[in-house]
Amino acid sequence: MRQAAGWGLGAVGAGVVVIAGLDVVGAGLGEINPLRRTISEHGLGAYGWVFGLGVALLAAGSAAIGVALARTRLAGVFGTLALMAWSAGLLVTAWFPKHDWSVGPSLSGSIHRVGSLVAFLSLPVAALVIARPWRHTGRRGPALAAFGFGLGSALWVAGIVAVVLVGARGGLAWWQVMPLGLVERGLVERGLAVTEVAAVVALGACALAKGPVER
């Protein structure tokens, strides 16, 4: 199971490199502004398949980490299901491109949005449930890190939801609420994504570490 965790961390790392590479190349060519455009914009371009591959690697790596955590009894049923929901949501976003607003809304875009919501909402729950640091003798470091990143992810989500709800009260749609002053929509989404992926990496390190489990 430690080997599964290692493979999972490798896949997560590869997925992050692929997606970050698309950001760097897209920004360099002037095709996409990472501060203004969401990550999923990459799925609409000529290299959409590369974006899908990167997200699929991230999803597969997360699932492998979830299996390792479950098999070593570091994750209960609820935590495991939440982590698998994150992986499933990522696969949905990889397979179904977002709305192409130059054409109009689409069924694929609606499914993509549901998948992304499931992923972003599930990961904080998984991290907070699995990484309760007082359970993990010998794993306190990575468990505390996972718990901290999980809490950070939850705060990101809560902040975004709060701002969108406040905007809705004023008759604004979510895409009108973002960007928030100097904070651009793409930067907000990337901040959330980085925090959540960091939580996954910390969970993988927790599964990879040696030590008994406190009950």
Secondary structure, DSSP 8 states (H G I E B T S, - for coil): -HHHHHHHHHHHHHHHHHHHHHHHHHHHTTS--TTTS-GGGGGGSTTHHHHHHHHHHHHHHHHHHHHHHHHTT-S-HHHHHHHHHHHHHHHHHHHS---BTTTB--HHHHHHHHHHHHHHHHHHHHHHHHT-GGG-TT-HHHHHHHHHHHHHHHHHHHHHHHHHHHHHHTT--HHHH-SBTTB-HHHHHHHHHHHHHHHHHHHHHHHHS------
